[in-house]
Amino acid sequence: MRVVFMGTPDFAVAALARIKEEHDVITVYTQPPRPAGRGQQDRPSATQLFAEKHGIPIHAPKSLKKEDAQATFKALDADIAVVAAYGLILPQAVLDAPRLGCVNIHASLLPRWRGAAPIQRAIMAGDAESGVTIMQMDAGLDTGPMLLKRATPITASTTAGALHDTLAQVGGDLVLEALAGLEGGTLRPTPQPAEGVVMAAKIDKTEAHIGWNRPAGDVLRHIHGLSPFPGAWFVHGNERIKVLKVELAHGGGAPGTATDDRLAINCADGAVRLVSVQRAGKAPMAADIFLRGYALPKGSVLA
């Protein structure tokens, strides 16, 4: 089929690569380059970089609301558009332009976790599973009818980064199944149930400060849900330190206090042991490497 692909971050690239293997990706739509890094230089999206590498034409409009942008899209004469974390609202004229409409690769088991941060919110909420839903897009926010779903478990060691990578691959596999079903006329959309709708609000960096006065399980899920970005953090002395991975540990004492010399930190109920951390300006490091250059003895208080 003639496919228009619309995506921006790393999550979208796995699906684009899979679709390219079996269909004619006639163009890629992605967000314009944005300032990034210490120098705040404009940086192309991961999807743009992939498209450039493989010679796929690129469109990077700031908006699709204007008539000329919609006319350009319609003139592509696409069979279908596949959307994965694109970041722009698609007007009805765009949704209606492809012969088979627009489908979205959404990183949750809809209708739970509609919105911006389904991967992080699922982990932070303690969900037992996440997954990918391929849905036919409509004008609402992740409200369209579902075509296919596939679940994957969330364990006590699952971080947002690991789940992101898993679901990106699942999404690539599943969207190919959906395209085949739509092309062959064997796949029928199913309306989302009215019950179980939960919104996945965008992650705010103010959420990243670790609250040790919560149960250890909640602290673990909070840290893992924000790993690797933006990264949950605590303050010790004058230094802010990110925590990327933890495990449950035995403890007892004031929340935020080190209960041993091996980075077990008391919570309101139980404790967590820091497994992977990151100091400012440094690469992530395992706990034993961290302790070779940083003293955090029993009784240390973390803010």
Secondary structure as GFF3:
##gff-version 3
##sequence-region A 1 303
A	DSSP	beta_strand	2	7	.	.	.	ID=ss1
A	DSSP	alpha_helix	10	22	.	.	.	ID=ss2
A	DSSP	beta_strand	24	29	.	.	.	ID=ss3
A	DSSP	beta_strand	34	36	.	.	.	ID=ss4
A	DSSP	beta_strand	41	43	.	.	.	ID=ss5
A	DSSP	alpha_helix	46	53	.	.	.	ID=ss6
A	DSSP	beta_strand	58	59	.	.	.	ID=ss7
A	DSSP	alpha_helix	67	74	.	.	.	ID=ss8
A	DSSP	beta_strand	80	84	.	.	.	ID=ss9
A	DSSP	alpha_helix	92	96	.	.	.	ID=ss10
A	DSSP	beta_strand	102	106	.	.	.	ID=ss11
A	DSSP	beta_strand	112	115	.	.	.	ID=ss12
A	DSSP	alpha_helix	118	124	.	.	.	ID=ss13
A	DSSP	beta_strand	129	136	.	.	.	ID=ss14
A	DSSP	beta_strand	146	153	.	.	.	ID=ss15
A	DSSP	alpha_helix	160	184	.	.	.	ID=ss16
A	DSSP	beta_strand	198	200	.	.	.	ID=ss17
A	DSSP	three_ten_helix	205	208	.	.	.	ID=ss18
A	DSSP	alpha_helix	216	225	.	.	.	ID=ss19
A	DSSP	beta_strand	232	236	.	.	.	ID=ss20
A	DSSP	beta_strand	239	249	.	.	.	ID=ss21
A	DSSP	beta_strand	264	266	.	.	.	ID=ss22
A	DSSP	beta_strand	271	279	.	.	.	ID=ss23
A	DSSP	beta_strand	285	286	.	.	.	ID=ss24
A	DSSP	alpha_helix	287	293	.	.	.	ID=ss25
###
